Amino acid sequence: MWKKVIRQETVQHTILRSGLRLMHQQSWYQNKERKVLLELSEQLQHVMQLHLETENLVIGVPGFGKEVTLLEVDESTFVPHHKIEQVVESAEGYFIKLKVIKTI
């Protein structure tokens, strides 16, 4: 699914970065219960939304050190267990393609 990026911001947040990196490691999330993963996803989403002060969906991309790039998309429904598959820049702006992370 393609989503248009409304806003982008880079923040310094070690715990957020570490949590996002864990969610991208298949060996880590494969052995976890869906309920635990959903709770962690919701907590990470809440922290990202606080940084951007929005109710929209915010996608976090872990960077170097304690850096996290936050991408706000025009979507108010929380979409757990997704990762960015592709980022495209066009004349209309940035778009991201999300891919479902299979947790079970």
C-alpha positions, -999 to +999 in steps of 0.1 A: +000+000+000+013+035-009+010+064+015+018+101+009+042+116+034+028+147+049+057+156+072+092+143+079+113+150+110+145+135+125+146+131+163+172+118+187+156+090+208+177+059+218+148+038+232+126+045+202+154+036+178+162+004+196+125-007+196+121+000+159+153-020+151+140-050+171+107-049+152+126-051+119+145-083+130+126-113+119+145-136+143+133-114+172+096-109+164+090-144+150+090-160+185+069-134+202+031-136+209+010-114+186-005-096+217+030-086+229+040-074+195+008-054+191+013-037+225+049-028+217+038-015+183+012+007+199+036+021+224+062+029+197+034+046+176+023+066+206+059+079+212+063+088+175+030+106+175+041+126+205+072+138+187+051+150+157+021+160+178-004+144+155-031+117+156-021+105+121-001+074+115+037+079+120+063+056+105+097+055+123+129+047+104+159+039+127+190+057+116+226+060+129+233+065+166+201+075+183+185+091+153+150+082+141+134+096+110+096+101+115+073+101+085+038+112+090+011+099+066-025+109+062-040+079+080-056+080+114-060+043+119-032+025+137-016-001+113+005-025+133+032-048+120+042-029+089+076-018+076+087+005+049+095-014+017+102+015-006+104+054-006+097+073-038+101+110-044+080+127-071+069+161-081+039+156-057+062+148-027+074+117-009+055+084-009+062+053+011+052+017+003+044-003+034+048-041+037+031-063+062+055-080+087+043-116+091+043-122+129+028-157+128 
